[in-house]
């Protein structure tokens, strides 16, 4: 549905809230590398308000997403837990 509506097409929004809100949609579309980059773009933490349910949903899905490469899953989970693990390039 998000793909059909074009929600995840185009450039990423500039604000942290909108980026975090896109995380579950990106993962659902199989775009784990993009979700990882978006999540890491939220580093370093700021005082911006974030939709934590979206981040929690990403964490739950990433842990069981066997279709994602292991390194992508690891990087997502490390970031969610605040571990300073650099994104892969």
C-alpha positions as CSV (number, residue, x, y, z in Angstrom):
1,X,0.0,0.0,0.0
2,X,2.8,2.5,0.9
3,X,4.6,1.6,-2.4
4,X,1.4,2.1,-4.4
5,X,0.9,5.5,-2.7
6,X,4.5,6.5,-3.5
7,X,5.2,7.2,0.2
8,X,8.7,5.7,0.1
9,X,9.6,7.0,-3.4
10,X,11.8,10.0,-3.9
11,X,14.3,11.6,-1.6
12,X,14.2,11.1,2.1
13,X,12.6,13.8,4.2
14,X,15.0,16.1,6.0
15,X,13.5,15.8,9.5
16,X,14.2,13.0,11.9
17,X,10.5,12.2,12.8
18,X,9.6,11.6,9.1
19,X,12.7,9.5,8.5
20,X,12.0,7.3,11.6
21,X,8.4,6.9,10.5
22,X,9.5,5.5,7.2
23,X,11.6,2.7,8.8
24,X,8.9,0.0,9.0
25,X,7.8,0.8,5.4
26,X,11.3,0.5,4.0
27,X,11.8,-2.8,5.8
28,X,8.5,-4.2,4.6
29,X,9.5,-3.4,1.1
30,X,12.7,-5.4,1.5
31,X,14.9,-2.3,1.5
32,X,16.9,-3.2,4.6
33,X,20.0,-1.4,3.5
34,X,18.1,1.8,3.1
35,X,16.4,1.3,6.4
36,X,19.8,0.9,8.0
37,X,21.1,4.1,6.4
38,X,18.0,6.0,7.6
39,X,18.4,4.7,11.1
40,X,22.1,5.6,11.2
41,X,21.3,9.0,9.8
42,X,19.6,9.7,13.2
43,X,23.0,9.5,14.8
44,X,24.0,11.5,16.8
45,X,20.8,11.7,18.8
46,X,19.2,15.1,19.1
47,X,16.3,16.5,21.0
48,X,14.0,15.8,18.0
49,X,10.8,13.9,18.8
50,X,10.9,10.4,17.2
51,X,8.0,8.0,16.7
52,X,9.4,5.3,18.9
53,X,6.7,2.7,17.9
54,X,8.1,2.8,14.4
55,X,11.6,2.1,15.7
56,X,10.3,-0.7,18.0
57,X,8.5,-2.2,15.0
58,X,11.7,-2.1,13.0
59,X,13.6,-3.9,15.8
60,X,11.0,-6.7,16.1
61,X,11.0,-7.2,12.3
62,X,14.7,-6.9,11.9
63,X,15.4,-9.6,14.4
64,X,13.3,-12.1,12.5
65,X,14.0,-10.9,8.9
66,X,15.9,-13.9,7.6
67,X,15.6,-12.5,4.1
68,X,17.9,-9.6,5.1
69,X,21.7,-10.2,5.0
70,X,23.0,-10.9,8.4
71,X,25.2,-7.8,8.5
72,X,22.3,-5.6,7.7
73,X,20.2,-7.2,10.5
74,X,23.1,-6.7,12.9
75,X,23.6,-3.1,12.0
76,X,19.9,-2.3,12.5
77,X,19.8,-4.0,15.8
78,X,23.1,-2.5,17.0
79,X,21.9,1.0,16.3
80,X,18.5,0.4,17.9
81,X,20.4,-0.6,21.1
82,X,22.7,2.4,21.0
83,X,25.9,0.4,20.2
84,X,28.3,2.4,18.1
85,X,28.7,0.0,15.2
86,X,29.5,1.9,12.0
87,X,27.2,1.4,8.9
88,X,28.6,-0.8,6.2
89,X,29.6,0.8,3.0
